[in-house]
Amino acid sequence: MTDMPFDQQVITIALCALGTMLTRFLPFLLFSGKKATPPLIQYLGKALPCAVFAMLVVYCLKDVKLLSGSHGVPEVLSLAVTLALQQWKGQMLLSIAGGTVLYMFLVQTVFG
């Protein structure tokens, strides 16, 4: 188990819960329906999903070795399926899940 005393465990859990609630409720308190949303926040709402998706792609492909192992074939196929699903349905969750499922299938069965 842990070496942390019970009171510290309770305080840690309470602080985690408070931090989670704060991040969930703060935007509603700061940007109520009474005032217009600032242009910077509107821009971030449009730009960040694409930036997060791009960062996820870079992170997933950073360790691919094209000259050894499977030569990046599972990664390229999964990326192509992810892009095709995104173009077809426009659902980020479906695209990521579809590419991930294909990748896991390929590395565990075909290239495993």
C-alpha positions as CSV (number, residue, x, y, z in Angstrom):
1,M,0.0,0.0,0.0
2,T,1.2,3.5,0.7
3,D,3.2,5.1,3.5
4,M,0.9,8.1,3.5
5,P,-1.1,8.6,6.7
6,F,-4.9,8.5,6.4
7,D,-5.4,12.2,7.0
8,Q,-3.0,13.0,4.1
9,Q,-4.8,10.6,1.9
10,V,-8.1,12.3,2.6
11,I,-6.6,15.8,2.0
12,T,-5.0,14.6,-1.3
13,I,-8.3,13.2,-2.5
14,A,-10.2,16.3,-1.4
15,L,-7.7,18.6,-3.3
16,C,-7.9,16.4,-6.4
17,A,-11.7,16.6,-6.3
18,L,-11.6,20.4,-5.7
19,G,-9.1,20.9,-8.6
20,T,-11.3,18.8,-10.9
21,M,-14.4,20.7,-10.0
22,L,-12.7,24.0,-10.4
23,T,-11.6,23.2,-13.9
24,R,-15.1,22.1,-14.8
25,F,-17.0,25.0,-13.2
26,L,-14.6,28.0,-13.8
27,P,-15.3,28.4,-17.5
28,F,-19.0,28.7,-16.8
29,L,-18.4,31.3,-14.1
30,L,-15.9,33.3,-16.2
31,F,-17.9,33.2,-19.5
32,S,-21.5,33.4,-18.5
33,G,-24.2,33.9,-21.2
34,K,-24.6,37.5,-20.3
35,K,-21.3,38.7,-21.9
36,A,-19.9,37.8,-25.4
37,T,-17.1,35.3,-25.4
38,P,-13.8,37.0,-26.0
39,P,-12.3,36.6,-29.5
40,L,-9.2,34.9,-28.1
41,I,-11.3,32.2,-26.4
42,Q,-13.3,31.7,-29.6
43,Y,-10.1,31.3,-31.6
44,L,-8.7,28.8,-29.1
45,G,-11.9,26.8,-29.3
46,K,-11.4,26.5,-33.0
47,A,-7.6,26.0,-33.1
48,L,-6.9,23.7,-30.2
49,P,-8.7,20.6,-31.4
50,C,-6.6,20.5,-34.5
51,A,-3.5,21.3,-32.6
52,V,-4.2,18.4,-30.1
53,F,-4.8,16.0,-33.0
54,A,-1.5,17.1,-34.7
55,M,0.4,16.7,-31.4
56,L,-1.1,13.2,-31.0
57,V,0.0,12.2,-34.5
58,V,3.6,13.4,-33.9
59,Y,3.7,11.7,-30.5
60,C,2.5,8.4,-32.0
61,L,4.9,8.5,-34.9
62,K,8.0,9.7,-33.1
63,D,9.5,6.2,-32.4
64,V,8.7,4.6,-35.8
65,K,11.8,3.1,-37.4
66,L,11.4,2.9,-41.1
67,L,14.5,0.8,-41.7
68,S,13.8,-2.0,-39.2
69,G,11.0,-4.1,-37.7
70,S,7.7,-3.6,-39.5
71,H,9.1,-0.6,-41.4
72,G,6.2,1.6,-40.2
73,V,3.6,-0.3,-42.1
74,P,1.1,-0.6,-39.2
75,E,1.5,3.0,-38.4
76,V,1.0,4.2,-42.0
77,L,-2.1,2.0,-42.5
78,S,-3.6,3.1,-39.2
79,L,-2.9,6.8,-40.0
80,A,-4.5,6.4,-43.4
81,V,-7.6,4.8,-41.8
82,T,-7.7,7.6,-39.2
83,L,-7.6,10.3,-41.9
84,A,-10.2,8.5,-44.1
85,L,-12.6,8.2,-41.2
86,Q,-12.1,11.8,-40.3
87,Q,-12.8,12.9,-43.9
88,W,-15.8,10.6,-44.1
89,K,-17.5,11.2,-40.8
90,G,-15.8,14.2,-39.3
91,Q,-16.0,12.6,-35.8
92,M,-12.6,12.9,-34.0
93,L,-13.4,10.2,-31.5
94,L,-14.4,7.7,-34.2
95,S,-11.3,8.5,-36.2
96,I,-8.9,8.1,-33.3
97,A,-10.7,4.9,-32.1
98,G,-10.8,3.4,-35.6
99,G,-7.1,4.0,-36.2
100,T,-6.2,2.8,-32.7
101,V,-8.2,-0.5,-33.1
102,L,-6.6,-1.1,-36.5
103,Y,-3.1,-0.4,-35.2
104,M,-3.6,-2.8,-32.2
105,F,-4.9,-5.5,-34.4
106,L,-2.0,-5.2,-36.8
107,V,0.7,-5.1,-34.2
108,Q,-0.8,-8.0,-32.3
109,T,-1.7,-10.3,-35.1
110,V,-0.2,-9.4,-38.5
111,F,3.1,-7.9,-37.4
112,G,3.4,-9.4,-33.9
